[in-house]
Amino acid sequence: MPGRLIGLSVDSQGNPALRMALQTREQHIKREKATSNICTAQVLLSIMASMYGVYHGPKGLTGIAGRIHGLTQTLAESLNTKDITVENKHYFDTLTIKVVDAAKAIKNCADAEINIALVDTTHIRISIDETHTISDINKLATILTEKKTESKQAETCQLKVPEHFARQSDFMTHPVFNTYHSEHEMLRYIKLLESKDLSLCHSMIALGSCTMKLNATAEMIPVTMPGFGQLHPFVPRNQATGYTQIFEELTHALKQITGFAGISLQPNAGAQGEYAGLLVIREYFKSINQSHRNIALIPSSAHGTNPASAAMAGMKVIVTKTLDNGYVDIDDLRAKAEQHKDNLACLMITYPSTFGIFEEQITDVCDLIHSNGGQVYMDGANMNAQVGLTSPANIGADVCHLNLHKTFCIPHGGGGPGMGPIGVAAHLVPFLPGHTVVNMGGDSHAMTAVSAAPWGSASILLISYAYIRMMGTDGLENATKYAILNANYIKARLEQHYQILYVGSKGRCAHEMILDTRVFKGATGVEAEDIAKRLMDYGFHAPTMSFPVAGTIMIEPTESEPKSELDRFCDAMIAIRNEVSAIENGVADKTDNVLKNAPHTASVVTADEWNHIYSRQDAAYPLAYVRGAKFWPSVGRINNTYGDRNLICSCPPTEAYAEQATN
């Protein structure tokens, strides 16, 4: 549910505005007290499913369901013979069938390129969906009965479910599900939604800790190939040799990149990878009769998912201090590791740190944990600053997860699809996730599955596979170098205007940096949110705000951006700093200014009345480049408090939103 509950709020002009009312990053606020470690909403997959519903609508879906049910009935009626019995009295699309020899039935169907499920020696199971035709039904019935079947598609069918299970109410009544039922209408609707999003098509997205890098078209195309997209997760392995090769080669590449002995591709998100990695550690300790080890040391600078994942894995979280310069407080870590050495399970640490610096004593940190009987879990969120230069195994870690949707190019705008494979050292390999349906090649020590599908969202692994293969060893290393170089170039341009919160001993940052915007509030009233909103007027998505330090902005340019785009972003940030200075110097008003009123929508700028003391030009076109490629925000500043108090979980018509906003 986190990230899916939408609240109705209003913007600065009183117009209705929808916003997330329950953020996915609940764990960043509650940390070890969080009820979940969810960090990705798999939004891309959700959008695909929702658009299917929009296009077909309730009538279309009902028609599809009726056709599926009719085909299932036709198959059931064709199969009831002397040696075959359909055992379901009630069904929708799935039949459990008693046969003389289930293995023979499976083989005969497979020889005809039809996969059915084995239940036991005398039972099989068959499911029908909207892709099947009457010819498929007749072919299947002919194989199973060994008698030619030529049934025709029935015009109507009687519902084979108990009456009290049949839907009585209307559904999908919102206009969006009852409007766009031709391809042209659907195309225009999707394009309308797309036009509201500021994406990498418009400008760089400098979200710190998120690595919003280029998702090249050549990497994305394989996802659309039927040979990959139309395979069932549990298809017999001999029918998925292509995927098997992908898994093996991707696993081999990730082993080389991490230095680890084993990789599991199963976890479906970075946070799920954290959870899986901690379970591996737990299973390892159980195997050596040390299951009492349940203490997880986590620096205060860690990702919020870390303590939440540890709590979910049954561990007790103890937070260790961070020094004023952003480094882990080694003395405090040593004291707590020694204090809890009898029960120490692990340290969870991010490298480079969430503060945007390389922990220069990282190997000493890992040695310290090992000397006290614990394991080291490295959060791989910042692997974009490691690949080719160092590795988790090289610094002494035992486990890490890899955000394929960050470092390895799977898109994750809006929350997904995320992938979080884990890598482990040799002594932990036997404990990697198994699966109840598919043999993953492990032994009896393998822990239970952490994802419904054995290789997670297998189709999107193709993206990272293509990225790694096309980049090659030199390309991957150069990407890391350029990510660090780009960050330090931005730092060099901005440090004359903003305070950089943390740097390493050489005065450099890693692949990201934190700007301390808290210093503006006292004299000007300007906060991080004002700068974030004002960036929209300049055509940029805001960097990460108030994480990991409240009231600050974290910037990560990635290697994908050229110097010209870095300069355009820096020009915008410097111009905003000058706007802050105008308030400091009394040139601009402290309340009616371009920062406090940002973003400025087209309707505001083109309205007949303009009630601000600054010009429309300053509001909408603050720098010359903006005029050539203006992105107009759809809504003004959103009232978050109003949204929290007016949660709407259903989807009433647009008119109802308008009524709510005026009441």
C-alpha positions as CSV (number, residue, x, y, z in Angstrom):
1,M,0.0,0.0,0.0
2,P,2.8,2.6,0.6
3,G,3.0,4.8,-2.5
4,R,-0.4,3.8,-3.7
5,L,-2.7,5.8,-1.5
6,I,-3.6,9.1,-3.3
7,G,-4.9,12.1,-1.4
8,L,-6.9,15.0,-2.7
9,S,-5.3,18.4,-2.0
10,V,-5.4,21.8,-3.5
11,D,-2.7,23.9,-5.2
12,S,-1.8,27.5,-4.6
13,Q,-4.6,28.6,-6.9
14,G,-7.2,26.5,-5.2
15,N,-7.3,23.9,-8.0
16,P,-7.7,20.2,-7.1
17,A,-4.3,18.4,-7.0
18,L,-3.7,14.7,-6.3
19,R,-0.7,13.6,-4.2
20,M,0.7,10.6,-2.5
21,A,-0.8,10.6,0.9
22,L,1.2,7.6,2.2
23,Q,4.8,7.9,1.0
24,T,6.8,4.8,0.0
25,R,9.6,6.1,2.3
26,E,7.8,5.5,5.5
27,Q,10.8,3.7,6.7
28,H,13.0,6.8,6.5
29,I,10.8,8.4,9.1
30,K,10.3,5.5,11.4
31,R,13.5,3.6,10.7
32,E,13.6,0.5,12.9
33,K,10.0,1.1,13.9
34,A,8.8,1.0,10.3
35,T,6.1,-1.5,9.5
36,S,7.6,-2.1,6.0
37,N,10.8,-1.6,4.1
38,I,9.0,-1.0,0.8
39,C,11.0,1.4,-1.4
40,T,9.6,0.7,-4.8
41,A,6.1,0.6,-6.1
42,Q,6.8,-1.3,-9.3
43,V,5.0,1.6,-10.9
44,L,5.9,0.9,-14.5
45,L,4.2,-2.5,-14.3
46,S,1.3,-1.0,-12.5
47,I,0.8,1.6,-15.3
48,M,0.8,-1.2,-17.9
49,A,-1.9,-3.1,-16.0
50,S,-3.9,0.1,-15.4
51,M,-3.8,1.1,-19.1
52,Y,-5.1,-2.3,-20.0
53,G,-8.1,-1.5,-17.8
54,V,-8.5,2.0,-19.2
55,Y,-8.6,0.7,-22.8
56,H,-11.0,-2.2,-22.3
57,G,-13.2,-0.7,-19.6
58,P,-15.8,-2.7,-17.6
59,K,-17.7,-3.8,-20.7
60,G,-14.5,-4.9,-22.5
61,L,-13.2,-6.8,-19.4
62,T,-16.5,-8.4,-18.9
63,G,-16.5,-9.5,-22.5
64,I,-13.0,-10.9,-22.2
65,A,-13.9,-12.7,-19.0
66,G,-17.1,-14.2,-20.6
67,R,-15.1,-15.4,-23.5
68,I,-12.5,-17.0,-21.3
69,H,-15.2,-18.7,-19.2
70,G,-16.9,-19.9,-22.4
71,L,-13.7,-21.4,-23.7
72,T,-13.1,-23.1,-20.4
73,Q,-16.7,-24.6,-20.4
74,T,-16.2,-25.8,-24.0
75,L,-13.0,-27.6,-22.9
76,A,-14.7,-29.1,-19.9
77,E,-17.5,-30.4,-22.0
78,S,-15.1,-31.8,-24.5
79,L,-13.0,-33.7,-21.9
80,N,-15.7,-35.6,-20.0
81,T,-15.1,-39.1,-21.4
82,K,-14.7,-42.6,-20.0
83,D,-11.0,-42.0,-19.0
84,I,-11.1,-38.3,-18.2
85,T,-13.0,-36.5,-15.5
86,V,-13.2,-32.8,-14.9
87,E,-13.3,-32.6,-11.1
88,N,-14.3,-29.0,-10.7
89,K,-18.0,-28.5,-10.1
90,H,-17.3,-24.8,-10.1
91,Y,-14.7,-22.9,-12.0
92,F,-13.9,-19.8,-14.0
93,D,-10.8,-20.3,-16.1
94,T,-9.0,-23.3,-14.4
95,L,-9.8,-27.0,-14.6
96,T,-8.4,-29.8,-12.5
97,I,-8.7,-33.0,-14.5
98,K,-8.3,-36.6,-13.6
99,V,-6.6,-38.8,-16.2
100,V,-5.2,-42.3,-16.4
101,D,-1.6,-41.2,-16.8
102,A,-0.7,-37.6,-16.0
103,A,2.9,-37.8,-17.1
104,K,1.8,-39.2,-20.5
105,A,-0.8,-36.3,-20.9
106,I,1.9,-33.8,-20.0
107,K,4.3,-35.3,-22.6
108,N,1.7,-35.5,-25.4
109,C,0.8,-31.9,-24.9
110,A,4.4,-30.7,-24.7
111,D,5.1,-32.5,-28.0
112,A,2.3,-30.4,-29.5
113,E,3.9,-27.2,-27.9
114,I,1.2,-26.9,-25.2
115,N,2.2,-26.6,-21.6
116,I,-0.2,-27.9,-18.9
117,A,0.5,-28.3,-15.1
118,L,1.2,-31.6,-13.3
119,V,-0.7,-32.0,-10.0
120,D,0.0,-35.7,-9.2
121,T,0.3,-39.0,-11.1
122,T,-3.4,-39.0,-12.1
123,H,-4.3,-35.2,-12.2
124,I,-3.4,-32.3,-14.4
125,R,-4.4,-28.7,-14.3
126,I,-5.2,-26.4,-17.2
127,S,-5.8,-22.6,-17.3
128,I,-7.4,-20.7,-20.1
129,D,-6.8,-17.0,-20.8
130,E,-7.8,-14.3,-23.4
131,T,-4.9,-15.2,-25.8
132,H,-6.5,-18.7,-26.4
133,T,-8.8,-19.5,-29.3
134,I,-11.4,-22.2,-30.0
135,S,-8.8,-23.9,-32.2
136,D,-6.4,-24.1,-29.2
137,I,-9.3,-25.7,-27.2
138,N,-10.0,-28.2,-29.9
139,K,-6.3,-29.1,-30.3
140,L,-5.9,-29.6,-26.6
141,A,-9.1,-31.7,-26.3
142,T,-8.0,-33.8,-29.2
143,I,-4.6,-34.6,-27.7
144,L,-6.1,-35.5,-24.3
145,T,-9.0,-37.6,-25.5
146,E,-7.1,-39.0,-28.5
147,K,-10.3,-38.2,-30.4
148,K,-10.7,-35.4,-32.9
149,T,-12.7,-32.5,-31.4
150,E,-14.4,-29.8,-33.5
151,S,-16.3,-27.7,-31.0
152,K,-17.6,-24.2,-31.9
153,Q,-17.3,-21.1,-29.9
154,A,-20.5,-20.6,-27.9
155,E,-22.2,-17.2,-28.2
156,T,-23.3,-17.3,-24.5
157,C,-22.4,-19.4,-21.5
158,Q,-23.8,-20.2,-18.1
159,L,-21.6,-19.0,-15.2
160,K,-20.1,-22.0,-13.6
161,V,-19.5,-20.4,-10.2
162,P,-21.8,-20.4,-7.1
163,E,-24.4,-17.7,-7.4
164,H,-23.3,-15.9,-4.3
165,F,-19.9,-15.4,-5.8
166,A,-21.2,-13.7,-9.0
167,R,-20.7,-10.0,-9.1
168,Q,-23.8,-8.0,-8.5
169,S,-22.4,-4.5,-8.3
170,D,-21.0,-2.1,-11.0
171,F,-17.3,-1.7,-11.2
172,M,-14.8,0.7,-12.9
173,T,-17.5,3.4,-13.0
174,H,-15.0,6.3,-13.2
175,P,-15.1,8.1,-16.6
176,V,-11.5,7.2,-17.3
177,F,-12.5,3.6,-17.7
178,N,-15.4,4.4,-20.0
179,T,-14.0,6.9,-22.5
180,Y,-10.8,5.8,-24.3
181,H,-11.8,2.6,-26.2
182,S,-10.3,3.4,-29.7
183,E,-6.6,3.4,-30.4
184,H,-6.6,7.1,-31.3
185,E,-8.4,8.1,-28.1
186,M,-6.1,5.9,-26.1
187,L,-3.0,7.4,-27.8
188,R,-4.1,10.9,-27.0
189,Y,-4.9,10.1,-23.4
190,I,-1.5,8.5,-22.8
191,K,0.2,11.4,-24.5
192,L,-1.7,13.9,-22.3
193,L,-0.5,12.1,-19.2
194,E,3.0,11.9,-20.5
195,S,3.0,15.7,-21.1
196,K,2.5,16.3,-17.4
197,D,5.8,14.5,-16.5
198,L,9.1,16.2,-16.5
199,S,11.4,13.4,-17.5
200,L,14.9,12.7,-18.8
201,C,13.5,13.7,-22.2
202,H,13.4,17.3,-21.0
203,S,16.4,17.6,-18.7
204,M,18.7,15.9,-16.2
205,I,17.1,14.5,-13.1
206,A,19.7,15.0,-10.3
207,L,18.0,12.9,-7.6
208,G,20.7,12.1,-5.1
209,S,20.9,8.4,-4.1
210,C,18.6,7.4,-7.0
211,T,21.0,7.4,-10.0
212,M,18.6,8.5,-12.7
213,K,20.8,7.6,-15.6
214,L,20.1,7.1,-19.3
215,N,18.0,4.0,-20.1
216,A,19.1,3.5,-23.7
217,T,16.6,2.4,-26.3
218,A,18.9,-0.5,-27.4
219,E,18.7,-1.8,-23.8
220,M,14.9,-1.5,-23.6
221,I,14.0,-3.1,-26.9
222,P,14.5,-6.8,-25.8
223,V,11.7,-6.4,-23.2
224,T,9.3,-6.1,-26.1
225,M,10.5,-9.3,-27.9
226,P,7.8,-12.0,-27.8
227,G,10.4,-14.7,-27.2
228,F,11.1,-13.2,-23.9
229,G,7.9,-11.5,-23.0
230,Q,5.5,-14.4,-23.6
231,L,7.2,-17.0,-21.4
232,H,5.6,-18.1,-18.2
233,P,7.8,-17.9,-15.1
234,F,7.4,-21.7,-14.5
235,V,7.9,-22.8,-18.1
236,P,10.0,-26.0,-18.4
237,R,13.6,-25.1,-18.4
238,N,14.3,-26.8,-21.7
239,Q,12.0,-24.3,-23.3
240,A,13.8,-21.3,-21.8
241,T,17.4,-21.9,-22.8
242,G,17.7,-18.3,-23.9
243,Y,16.7,-16.9,-20.6
244,T,18.9,-19.5,-18.9
245,Q,21.9,-18.2,-20.9
246,I,20.9,-14.6,-19.9
247,F,20.7,-15.5,-16.2
248,E,24.1,-17.3,-16.3
249,E,25.9,-14.6,-18.2
250,L,24.4,-11.8,-16.1
251,T,25.2,-13.7,-12.9
252,H,28.8,-14.2,-14.1
253,A,29.2,-10.5,-14.9
254,L,27.8,-9.4,-11.5
255,K,30.1,-11.8,-9.7
256,Q,33.1,-10.1,-11.5
257,I,31.7,-6.6,-10.7
258,T,31.2,-7.4,-7.0
259,G,34.0,-9.9,-6.4
260,F,31.5,-12.3,-4.8
261,A,31.2,-16.0,-5.2
262,G,27.4,-16.2,-5.6
263,I,24.5,-14.1,-6.9
264,S,20.8,-14.5,-6.5
265,L,18.7,-12.6,-9.1
266,Q,15.4,-13.2,-7.2
267,P,14.8,-10.1,-5.0
268,N,12.4,-7.7,-6.7
269,A,13.7,-4.5,-5.2
270,G,16.7,-3.1,-3.4
271,A,14.8,-3.2,-0.1
272,Q,13.8,-6.8,-0.8
273,G,17.5,-7.5,-1.5
274,E,18.4,-6.1,1.9
275,Y,15.8,-8.3,3.5
276,A,17.0,-11.4,1.6
277,G,20.7,-10.6,2.4
278,L,19.9,-10.4,6.1
279,L,18.0,-13.7,5.9
280,V,21.1,-15.3,4.3
281,I,23.2,-14.1,7.2
282,R,20.6,-15.4,9.7
283,E,20.5,-18.8,8.0
284,Y,24.3,-18.9,8.0
285,F,24.4,-18.3,11.8
286,K,21.7,-20.9,12.3
287,S,23.9,-23.5,10.4
288,I,26.8,-22.9,12.8
289,N,24.6,-23.0,15.9
290,Q,24.8,-19.2,16.5
291,S,21.2,-18.3,15.8
292,H,21.3,-16.2,18.9
293,R,23.2,-13.5,17.0
294,N,20.5,-10.9,16.3
295,I,22.2,-7.5,16.7
296,A,22.5,-5.2,13.7
297,L,24.7,-2.2,14.0
298,I,23.6,0.6,11.6
299,P,25.3,4.0,11.3
300,S,22.9,7.0,11.6
301,S,23.8,8.0,8.1
302,A,22.4,4.8,6.6
303,H,19.4,4.5,4.2
304,G,16.2,4.3,6.1
305,T,15.4,0.9,4.6
306,N,18.4,-0.6,6.4
307,P,16.9,-0.5,10.0
308,A,13.5,-1.3,8.6
309,S,14.8,-4.4,6.8
310,A,16.8,-5.5,9.9
311,A,13.7,-5.2,12.1
312,M,11.7,-7.3,9.5
313,A,14.5,-9.9,9.6
314,G,14.0,-10.3,13.3
315,M,17.1,-8.3,14.3
316,K,17.5,-5.7,17.0
317,V,18.8,-2.4,15.6
318,I,21.5,-0.4,17.4
319,V,22.4,2.9,15.8
320,T,26.0,4.0,15.8
321,K,27.2,7.6,15.6
322,T,28.4,9.6,12.7
323,L,31.0,12.3,13.0
324,D,30.4,15.9,12.1
325,N,32.4,15.4,8.9
326,G,30.0,12.6,7.8
327,Y,32.3,9.7,8.5
328,V,31.3,6.7,10.6
329,D,32.4,7.3,14.2
330,I,34.9,4.4,14.5
331,D,35.3,4.7,18.2
332,D,31.6,4.5,18.8
333,L,31.3,1.6,16.4
334,R,34.1,-0.3,18.1
335,A,32.6,0.2,21.5
336,K,29.2,-1.1,20.5
337,A,30.7,-4.0,18.4
338,E,32.7,-5.1,21.5
339,Q,29.8,-4.6,23.8
340,H,27.5,-6.8,21.7
341,K,30.2,-9.2,20.3
342,D,28.4,-12.3,21.7
343,N,25.2,-11.4,19.8
344,L,26.5,-9.3,16.9
345,A,25.0,-10.4,13.6
346,C,26.0,-7.7,11.2
347,L,26.8,-4.2,10.3
348,M,24.8,-2.5,7.6
349,I,26.8,0.2,5.8
350,T,26.5,2.1,2.6
351,Y,29.7,2.7,0.5
352,P,30.1,5.4,-0.6
353,S,28.0,6.7,2.2
354,T,24.6,8.3,1.8
355,F,26.4,11.6,2.7
356,G,28.3,11.4,-0.7
357,I,31.7,10.5,0.6
358,F,33.9,7.4,0.5
359,E,34.5,6.0,4.0
360,E,38.3,6.0,4.0
361,Q,38.5,3.5,6.8
362,I,36.0,1.1,5.3
363,T,38.3,-1.9,5.4
364,D,39.1,-1.2,9.0
365,V,35.4,-1.0,9.7
366,C,34.8,-4.4,8.1
367,D,37.7,-6.0,9.9
368,L,36.3,-4.7,13.2
369,I,33.0,-6.3,12.6
370,H,34.5,-9.6,11.6
371,S,36.8,-9.7,14.7
372,N,33.7,-9.5,16.8
373,G,31.9,-12.4,15.1
374,G,29.6,-10.4,12.8
375,Q,29.0,-10.2,9.0
376,V,29.1,-7.0,6.9
377,Y,26.1,-6.1,4.8
378,M,27.0,-3.4,2.2
379,D,24.1,-1.4,0.8
380,G,24.7,-1.3,-2.9
381,A,22.6,1.8,-3.6
382,N,25.7,3.7,-4.5
383,M,27.5,1.1,-6.6
384,N,27.6,3.6,-9.5
385,A,30.6,5.0,-7.7
386,Q,32.3,1.6,-7.3
387,V,32.0,-0.4,-10.5
388,G,35.4,-1.1,-12.0
389,L,37.3,0.9,-9.3
390,T,36.6,-1.3,-6.2
391,S,34.1,-3.8,-5.1
392,P,32.1,-5.0,-2.1
393,A,34.3,-8.0,-1.7
394,N,37.4,-5.9,-2.0
395,I,36.5,-3.7,0.9
396,G,35.6,-6.8,3.0
397,A,31.8,-7.0,2.8
398,D,30.1,-10.4,3.0
399,V,26.8,-9.5,1.4
400,C,25.4,-6.7,-0.8
401,H,22.4,-5.9,-2.9
402,L,22.6,-4.3,-6.3
403,N,20.0,-1.8,-7.4
404,L,19.8,-2.8,-11.1
405,H,17.3,0.1,-11.5
406,K,20.1,2.5,-10.4
407,T,23.6,1.4,-11.4
408,F,22.6,-1.0,-14.2
409,C,20.1,1.1,-16.1
410,I,16.6,-0.4,-15.5
411,P,14.2,2.6,-15.4
412,H,12.8,3.4,-12.0
413,G,11.1,6.8,-12.4
414,G,8.1,6.8,-10.0
415,G,9.2,3.7,-8.2
416,G,10.0,0.9,-10.5
417,P,10.3,-1.7,-11.7
418,G,13.0,-2.3,-9.1
419,M,15.4,-5.2,-9.0
420,G,17.7,-6.0,-6.1
421,P,19.9,-9.1,-6.7
422,I,22.2,-10.0,-3.9
423,G,25.8,-11.0,-4.0
424,V,27.4,-13.1,-1.2
425,A,30.8,-14.4,-0.2
426,A,31.6,-18.1,-0.7
427,H,30.6,-19.2,2.9
428,L,27.1,-17.7,2.3
429,V,26.4,-19.2,-1.1
430,P,24.5,-22.3,0.2
431,F,21.9,-20.1,1.8
432,L,20.8,-18.1,-1.2
433,P,17.0,-18.1,-1.9
434,G,15.5,-21.3,-3.4
435,H,12.0,-21.8,-4.8
436,T,9.3,-24.4,-4.2
437,V,8.3,-24.7,-7.9
438,V,11.6,-24.3,-9.8
439,N,14.9,-26.0,-8.9
440,M,17.4,-23.1,-8.4
441,G,20.3,-25.5,-8.1
442,G,20.9,-25.0,-4.4
443,D,21.1,-27.6,-1.6
444,S,19.1,-28.2,1.5
445,H,20.5,-25.1,3.2
446,A,18.8,-22.8,0.6
447,M,16.3,-20.5,2.3
448,T,12.7,-20.1,1.1
449,A,11.8,-17.8,-1.8
450,V,11.7,-14.1,-1.3
451,S,9.8,-13.4,-4.5
452,A,6.9,-15.2,-6.2
453,A,9.0,-15.8,-9.4
454,P,12.3,-17.6,-9.3
455,W,14.3,-14.9,-11.1
456,G,12.2,-11.9,-10.0
457,S,11.0,-9.7,-12.9
458,A,13.0,-11.8,-15.3
459,S,12.1,-9.8,-18.4
460,I,13.6,-6.5,-17.1
461,L,16.9,-8.3,-16.3
462,L,17.4,-8.1,-20.1
463,I,17.9,-4.4,-19.7
464,S,20.9,-4.7,-17.3
465,Y,22.2,-7.6,-19.3
466,A,22.3,-5.5,-22.5
467,Y,23.8,-2.6,-20.6
468,I,26.7,-4.6,-19.2
469,R,27.4,-6.4,-22.5
470,M,27.4,-3.2,-24.5
471,M,29.4,-1.2,-22.1
472,G,32.1,-3.9,-21.5
473,T,34.8,-3.7,-18.9
474,D,36.3,-0.4,-20.0
475,G,32.9,1.2,-20.5
476,L,31.7,0.3,-17.0
477,E,34.8,1.6,-15.4
478,N,34.6,4.9,-17.4
479,A,31.0,5.3,-16.4
480,T,32.0,5.2,-12.7
481,K,34.8,7.7,-13.3
482,Y,32.5,10.1,-15.2
483,A,29.9,9.8,-12.5
484,I,32.4,10.9,-9.9
485,L,33.9,13.5,-12.2
486,N,30.5,15.0,-13.0
487,A,29.6,15.3,-9.4
488,N,32.9,17.0,-8.5
489,Y,32.4,19.4,-11.5
490,I,29.0,20.5,-10.1
491,K,30.6,20.8,-6.7
492,A,33.3,23.0,-8.0
493,R,30.8,25.3,-9.7
494,L,28.3,25.4,-6.8
495,E,30.5,25.6,-3.8
496,Q,31.0,29.3,-4.3
497,H,27.3,29.8,-3.9
498,Y,26.1,26.9,-1.6
499,Q,27.7,25.2,1.4
500,I,28.6,21.6,0.5
501,L,27.8,19.7,3.7
502,Y,30.3,16.8,3.5
503,V,33.5,16.2,1.6
504,G,36.3,13.7,1.9
505,S,39.8,14.5,3.3
506,K,40.9,15.6,-0.2
507,G,38.0,18.0,-0.4
508,R,36.2,15.9,-3.0
509,C,32.8,14.2,-3.0
510,A,31.9,10.8,-4.4
511,H,29.2,10.6,-7.0
512,E,26.8,12.9,-5.2
513,M,26.8,15.8,-2.7
514,I,24.6,17.5,-0.2
515,L,23.9,21.2,-0.4
516,D,23.0,22.8,3.0
517,T,20.1,25.0,2.3
518,R,19.2,25.4,6.0
519,V,21.3,28.5,6.3
520,F,18.8,30.5,4.2
521,K,15.8,30.1,6.4
522,G,16.6,32.6,9.2
523,A,17.2,35.6,7.0
524,T,15.0,34.9,4.0
525,G,12.4,32.2,5.0
526,V,13.6,30.2,2.0
527,E,13.7,26.4,2.6
528,A,14.7,23.4,0.5
529,E,11.2,23.0,-0.7
530,D,11.2,26.5,-2.2
531,I,14.3,25.8,-4.1
532,A,12.9,22.4,-5.3
533,K,9.7,24.0,-6.5
534,R,11.5,26.9,-8.2
535,L,13.7,24.5,-10.2
536,M,10.5,23.4,-12.0
537,D,10.3,27.0,-13.4
538,Y,13.8,26.4,-14.8
539,G,12.8,23.1,-16.4
540,F,14.4,20.8,-13.9
541,H,13.2,18.0,-11.7
542,A,14.2,18.8,-8.1
543,P,17.1,16.8,-6.6
544,T,16.4,14.7,-3.5
545,M,15.1,16.9,-0.7
546,S,15.6,16.4,3.0
547,F,17.4,13.1,2.7
548,P,19.6,12.0,4.4
549,V,19.7,15.3,6.2
550,A,16.5,17.3,6.8
551,G,16.3,20.7,5.1
552,T,19.1,19.9,2.6
553,I,19.2,19.0,-1.1
554,M,21.2,16.0,-2.4
555,I,22.5,16.1,-6.1
556,E,23.7,13.2,-8.2
557,P,24.3,13.9,-11.9
558,T,25.4,10.4,-13.0
559,E,27.7,9.7,-16.0
560,S,24.9,10.1,-18.5
561,E,24.9,13.9,-18.7
562,P,27.2,16.0,-20.9
563,K,29.0,19.0,-19.6
564,S,26.5,21.3,-21.4
565,E,23.6,19.9,-19.3
566,L,25.6,20.0,-16.1
567,D,26.3,23.7,-16.9
568,R,22.6,24.4,-17.6
569,F,21.7,22.8,-14.2
570,C,24.4,24.8,-12.4
571,D,23.3,28.0,-14.1
572,A,19.8,27.4,-12.8
573,M,21.0,26.6,-9.3
574,I,23.2,29.7,-9.3
575,A,20.4,31.9,-10.6
576,I,18.2,30.6,-7.7
577,R,20.9,31.4,-5.2
578,N,20.9,35.0,-6.6
579,E,17.1,35.0,-6.1
580,V,17.8,34.1,-2.5
581,S,20.3,36.9,-2.2
582,A,17.8,39.3,-3.6
583,I,15.6,38.5,-0.6
584,E,18.6,38.8,1.8
585,N,19.5,42.2,0.4
586,G,15.9,43.5,0.6
587,V,15.6,43.8,-3.2
588,A,12.9,41.1,-3.3
589,D,10.0,40.8,-0.9
590,K,10.3,38.1,1.8
591,T,6.8,36.6,1.1
592,D,5.9,37.6,-2.4
593,N,8.8,36.3,-4.4
594,V,9.6,33.9,-7.2
595,L,10.7,31.2,-4.7
596,K,7.8,31.2,-2.4
597,N,5.2,31.2,-5.2
598,A,7.0,28.6,-7.4
599,P,6.1,26.8,-9.5
600,H,4.3,29.2,-11.9
601,T,1.8,27.4,-14.1
602,A,0.8,28.6,-17.6
603,S,-2.6,29.6,-16.3
604,V,-1.1,31.8,-13.7
605,V,1.4,33.5,-16.0
606,T,-1.2,34.1,-18.8
607,A,-4.0,35.2,-16.5
608,D,-5.6,38.6,-17.0
609,E,-4.6,39.7,-13.6
610,W,-1.0,39.6,-12.2
611,N,-0.8,40.5,-8.5
612,H,2.9,40.0,-7.8
613,I,5.6,42.6,-7.4
614,Y,7.9,40.7,-9.7
615,S,7.3,40.3,-13.4
616,R,5.8,37.4,-15.4
617,Q,9.1,37.2,-17.3
618,D,11.0,36.6,-14.0
619,A,8.4,34.0,-13.0
620,A,8.2,31.9,-16.2
621,Y,11.5,32.6,-18.1
622,P,14.2,33.3,-15.5
623,L,17.0,32.3,-17.9
624,A,17.3,32.6,-21.7
625,Y,17.4,28.9,-22.4
626,V,14.0,28.3,-20.7
627,R,12.2,30.2,-23.5
628,G,13.4,27.7,-26.1
629,A,12.1,24.6,-24.3
630,K,9.7,25.6,-21.6
631,F,8.2,22.8,-19.5
632,W,5.0,24.0,-17.8
633,P,4.1,22.5,-14.4
634,S,0.5,21.3,-14.3
635,V,-0.3,22.5,-10.8
636,G,1.0,25.1,-8.5
637,R,2.4,24.6,-5.0
638,I,0.5,21.8,-3.3
639,N,-1.0,22.1,0.2
640,N,0.3,18.9,1.8
641,T,-1.5,19.5,5.1
642,Y,-4.8,19.7,3.3
643,G,-4.0,16.5,1.4
644,D,-3.3,14.7,4.6
645,R,-6.7,15.6,5.9
646,N,-8.6,14.8,2.8
647,L,-7.6,11.3,1.8
648,I,-9.5,9.9,-1.1
649,C,-8.8,6.3,-1.9
650,S,-11.5,5.8,-4.5
651,C,-11.9,7.5,-7.8
652,P,-15.0,9.7,-8.0
653,P,-15.5,11.7,-11.2
654,T,-13.5,14.9,-11.8
655,E,-16.5,17.0,-10.9
656,A,-16.5,15.5,-7.4
657,Y,-12.9,16.6,-6.9
658,A,-13.9,20.2,-7.9
659,E,-16.7,20.1,-5.3
660,Q,-14.3,18.8,-2.6
661,A,-11.8,21.5,-3.4
662,T,-14.3,24.3,-3.0
663,N,-15.9,23.0,0.2
